[in-house]
Each structure stands twice: as C-alpha cells, then as structure tokens.
C-alpha cells in the first residue's frame, strides 16, 4: 500500500507542475484531463496526510508514556485516547481510495425509470422517483436532458428516460439500479387501505462511439406515427422510431421529437448505453461469478429499497439502513443514502481485494 501511495505522491507533484505549464494551459482538452487526474489524486494525498498525522501523534504519545513526569504521561494517555478511535477509519478511507477506479465513474448516465407492478399507482410512484432524481441532480449542479417519456392517464409515468450530465454522475448514481417498492394509500383508494406497488430504476453509463460498435445489419428500424397519453395529439407523419438490436433482442423506442431523424438519434444513444451496460455486466459476471450479487452492474431483478409513507421511512435493504423524513427524501435529499450505499459497496470490494491478495500470498 505504501509503495502505491509513494507513487501517487510523486505523480500528484508532477500534475501540479503541469497545471501551471503554459503549453498545458493553452490545450483545453489536455488541461481538463490533467485537472481531473489531479483532483482524483488530491483526495488520496489528503487522506494519506490525515492518516499520517494520526499515526505520528500516536507514536509521539506512546513514546511519552516512558517519561518520568506524571503530567506528561497523563497528557500522552489523553492523546492516545483521542487519536486511537480515529486511526482505523482513516486507514479504511485511504484503502478505499486506493481501490482500482471504475472506468465509468466520471461518465454521464442514462437514467431509466419504469412503472412495475401496481397499475396506475406504480406509474404515479415512477413519476415521484423520476422527480426525486431530477431534483437531486439539480442540487448537484448536473444537467438533465429528457430523451423519452410515456405518461399515464392520471399524470404518472409508464416509463421515462433521461441523460444526466455532470462530474462523477455515474459514481454517485450507479447503485440506484434496482426495484424500488412503495407502501402508501393511493389517491384512488376510497377505503384508505395501504397498497404496495413498485418501479424499476436503471442507471447506465453513457456510451461513447468508440466503446460500442453497432452495425446497420444488426438493426431493424421501424417508423410509425407517435401519439400522446390517451391516444391524443396523433402525429400526421411517421416520426416515431423503434430500433431493435437483432443479436440481443434489445428494443428502444423514441417518439418525443417531431423529427424522425432526432428520434432516431436519441434512440441510438439509449441503445448504445444498453449495449455498453450489457457488456459491463457480462464482464463482471465472468470476473465475479462467486459473488452474492451484482449490485451496480445494471441488474434490476432485486428489490433494493422500500418507501413506507404511513411510517415516514425509507429503507435500503442492501445495507439495512432506514432514514426518516420521507418528504425531504422524495424531494431530492438522497445524498446520505447514496453515500452510505457507496461506502458499503467499496468496503465489500476492499474485503474481496484483501482476500484475493491473502490467497495469492498463501499460494
């Protein structure tokens, strides 16, 4: 670990020098890449500095325990009592930051929210979830571009797809993929009974052209007339587009734009993200067939979270965390939950990495 930290400290110093290099400053692309690398390494440098300060303080205090002066020994014991509880969390933070980065962490994402079981109530819940994510995105200063939407009769959403752009979007939202369940009294329920319904969320890294190659011969493209909720606003031209990727049977539709060309471009963007996600899941499955789950890989089969409105609580079943203030949570205040789930998954990765290293050392 320390050898890796040493290399990072040296690289961080080199990058700092490059950031003031006139040649780098003139090249916007090179400057942005250098700044991004510097920012990533700065987190590790700061974490190492904090860990080092705690270790130095502990070593100094333990040395003072041998002093003859009782007051000095008392001060040393107080210092040890203060610093020892901080040592392990600081070391854990440093080890987590040293984990290999997911190459998709800094990417924009394609967010998909679909109504599941529960009829109209599920569609209303899907709309609530989409609003929750868009408000969270706005709080982070991210940009949202809606790609497609299919509404329900009562103002809910059968499905919606959006592109979210910003710094580290995928790294923050990657573990939101899964089945989200809601327990509440629907507005249509006259008897006041609590109903359970669900919606699925998929978070896909935006695919770059060089990452996914889609050949025309693998596509079937159908065009048709688009329509709004309830069959209204029927278009007079065949502007809606349905693209089927024949090798995988993936189907993507887009009808929001009046232009067939624009709908096709949006549909291709969504399809490319799905194909990249599929490739990532296959690679993860090959590397991690023994793991209990593939959380964050795009696998949406498991229930990950329950939103219980009568009890004003939201529970993430993967980490057993329950938070209250559901109105605030649905209003986009999901940062604590996102952070806690991410930390839990990083801890799992760290444990797996250390287990693998132990096995290699033993072998």
KAHURA-V190747 format. One line per field, one symbol per residue. phi: phi as a letter, one per 30 degrees, with the letter a starting at -180 (. if undefined). psi: psi as a letter, one per 20 degrees, with the letter a starting at -180 (. if undefined). Layout:
# KAHURA-V190747
phi->???
psi->???
This chain:
# KAHURA-V190747
phi->.ddddedddddddddedddcdeddddcedddddddddddddeededdddddddddddddddddddddddddddddddddddddeddddedddeddddddedddcedddbccbbbdcdkiddddddeddddddddddddddidcbbdcaabdcdcjdbdabbbcccldiddddcecddkcccbbadddddddiddccbbbcbbccdddceddbcccedccccccaddbceiidhddcbdcdbbcccddcidbbbabdddcddddddddddddddddddddddddddddbddddbcejcjdcdcdcabccdechbbbcddciccbcideddddjdceddeddddddddddddddddddddddddd
psi->ghgggghggghggghghhijphhhhhngghgggghggggghhgggghgggggggggggggghhihiqhohhghghghggghghgiigghghggghghiqpqpiihjqrqopppppcqjchhhhhhghggghghhhgghhijrqpophqporrhjjapgqqpqpppapkghhhihjipappqqoroqhiohikqpqprrqqppoppppqhihpooqhijqooqqrpqqapjjrlpqirmhqppppoghijpppqpjhqhphghhggghhgggggghgggggggghhghlhiqhrlpiiiokhqphqpooghjlqppoihjkppqalhgggijimjggggghgghghhhgggggghgghghghh.
